[in-house]
Amino acid sequence: MTVVDIPGSKSVTARALFLAAAAAGTTTLLRPLSSDDTEGFAEGLGRLGYRLERGPDAWRVEGRPAGPAVGEADVYCRDGATTARFLPTLAAAGASGTYRFDASPQMRRRPLAPLTDALRALGVDLRHEEAEGHHPLRIAAAGIKGGEVTLDAGESSQYLTALLMLGPLTAEGLRITVTDLVSAPYVEITLAMMRSFGAEVTCEGSLFSVAPGGYRATTYAVEPDASTASYFFAAAALSPGREVTVPGLGAGALQGDLRFVDVLERMGAEVRITADSATVRGTGTLNGLTVNMRDISDTMPTLAAIAPYAAGPVRIEDVANTRVKECDRLEACAENLRRMGVTVATGPDWIEIHPGTPRPTEIATHGDHRMAMSFAVTSLRTASPGVTFDDAGCVRKTFPAFHDAFAALQRAW
């Protein structure tokens, strides 16, 4: 058995930073993820006047229920979607102040309109400085009364998460009617974490109700990142007789992306889930399948990357939202697989990959960490000289030490 320690969840760390900043008191975050995305989030909080102390295994955040400590700030969100969507929402709830948010060219291209439209509907003075519905934007904070709002979260569940976390900071609470929702398990993470910080939130069908009253500081342990774990689980499934155990991701894990192991089990891998760990073992069998990955779409590239080694076609459906991530992940996967000599077909929200023998090539990462990490798994069974990457360093977004960790796994085997 090979035990792999996976760094903290990016999604959980970002939410925890928002909640800690908004809470009354000082919060301690245990084992948060340290990566470009989360460091950018912490830096943004610092620009807004929040006080953070970052140690190797714990971060302390002094909460400010009244909002940012500075009256003006210019915040650069880097490539981080959680930073670019959550921090403007947090700042908007402040009592007063003018705040400008900008991001990298990659993040500027990603959509923001459903969230900013909802904030405007709640009375927030918000202006997009260039392209409507995209960064950069400017907010004049004056507190938020709350009330009712309708949201389309069919592009990203982060829009809904931002509004849910905003709810306790409003004067009257929020009632959010959702017309469409993708990646629903991420919303479950949000609800569970809000409750851990003392918020009252309920869900009845498509209606989410959040009571006012703010948050309470706490000590919060960040669980390992299930999306990152998917690469190591996939490596085990691809390697007969090899197995990977990830501690800290067990039956009670918050993250829906742990369901990726269910996909591997359907394909023939052996899976064991205990109270505090998950294990995948390769059996030498990898079957084709058709799978809906709407709720776990961040692991779509992981499955696409091992799909050529399956005995039959692998068809991944209902993943239109992957086209508006760090890159168009659906087409990027298809592009790289075709460069490897694999037969691939795509549609608006699906990709079908046929069995083949991937040949060595340079992977076009498009600056997307998930392209690099996914196709590292493909490289386990490519012939010499193997797979290379046009930007191997893009993994710093969520797992700066990924290549070292993946190499260590191969040595352990």
LINBEL-V718755 format. One record per backbone hydrogen bond with DSSP energy under -0.5 kcal/mol. NH is the residue of the N-H (numbers start at 1). CO is the residue of the C=O. Records with the same first field share a line. If there is no record, write none. Layout:
NH: CO / CO
This chain:
2: 243
3: 1
4: 2 / 245
5: 3
6: 4
9: 223
13: 9
14: 10
15: 11
16: 12
17: 13
18: 14
19: 15
20: 16
21: 17
22: 18
23: 19
24: 215
25: 23
27: 25 / 61
28: 218
29: 27 / 59
30: 28 / 220
31: 57
35: 33
36: 396
37: 397
39: 35
40: 36
41: 37
42: 38
43: 39
44: 40
45: 41
46: 42
47: 43
48: 44
49: 46
50: 45
51: 62
52: 50
53: 60
55: 53 / 58
59: 29
60: 53
61: 27
62: 51
63: 25 / 61
64: 21
67: 64
69: 48
70: 48
73: 98
75: 73 / 100
77: 75 / 102
80: 77
81: 79
84: 80
85: 81
86: 82
87: 83
89: 85
90: 86
91: 87
92: 88
93: 89 / 90
94: 91
95: 66
97: 141
98: 71
99: 139
100: 73
101: 137
102: 75
104: 78
108: 104
109: 105
110: 106 / 107
112: 133
113: 133
115: 112
116: 112
117: 113
118: 114
119: 115
120: 116
121: 117
122: 118
123: 120
124: 119
125: 140
126: 124
127: 138
129: 136
130: 136
134: 131
136: 101
137: 101
138: 127
139: 99
140: 125
141: 97 / 139
142: 92
143: 92 / 94
147: 173
149: 175
151: 177
153: 151 / 180
159: 156
160: 156
161: 157
162: 158
163: 159
164: 160
165: 161
166: 162
167: 163
168: 164
169: 166
170: 167
171: 144
172: 145
174: 210
175: 147
176: 208
177: 149 / 175
178: 176 / 206
179: 151 / 177
180: 151
182: 153
183: 294
186: 183
187: 183 / 184
188: 184
189: 185
190: 186
191: 187
192: 188
193: 189
194: 190
195: 191
196: 192
197: 193 / 194
198: 195
199: 194
201: 199
202: 209
204: 207
207: 204
208: 176 / 206
209: 202
210: 174
211: 200
213: 168
214: 168
215: 22
216: 197
217: 24
220: 28 / 218
222: 30 / 220
223: 221
225: 7
226: 224
229: 225
230: 226
231: 228
232: 228 / 229
233: 229
234: 230
235: 231
236: 232
237: 233
238: 234
239: 236
240: 238
241: 282
242: 239
244: 280
245: 2
246: 278
247: 245
248: 276
249: 246
250: 248
251: 274
252: 275
253: 250
258: 255
259: 256
260: 257
261: 258
262: 259
263: 259
264: 260
265: 261
266: 262
267: 263
268: 264 / 265
269: 264
270: 281
272: 279
274: 277
278: 246
279: 272
280: 244
281: 270
282: 239 / 242
287: 267
289: 313
291: 315
293: 291 / 317
296: 293
297: 294
299: 296
300: 297
303: 299
304: 300
305: 301
306: 302 / 303
307: 303
308: 304
309: 306
310: 307
311: 286
314: 353
315: 289 / 313
316: 314 / 351
317: 291 / 315
319: 349
322: 319
323: 320
324: 321
325: 322 / 327
329: 322 / 327
332: 328
333: 329
334: 330
335: 331
336: 332
337: 333
338: 334
339: 335
340: 336
341: 338
342: 337
345: 352
347: 350
351: 316
352: 345
353: 314
354: 343
356: 308
358: 356
359: 340
363: 361 / 388
365: 363
368: 365
369: 367
371: 368
372: 368
373: 369
374: 370
375: 371
376: 372
377: 373 / 374
378: 374
379: 375
380: 377
381: 378
382: 379
386: 383
388: 361
390: 363
392: 389
394: 391
395: 392
396: 393
397: 394
398: 395
399: 395
402: 399
405: 401
406: 402
407: 403
408: 404
409: 405
410: 406
411: 407
412: 408
413: 409
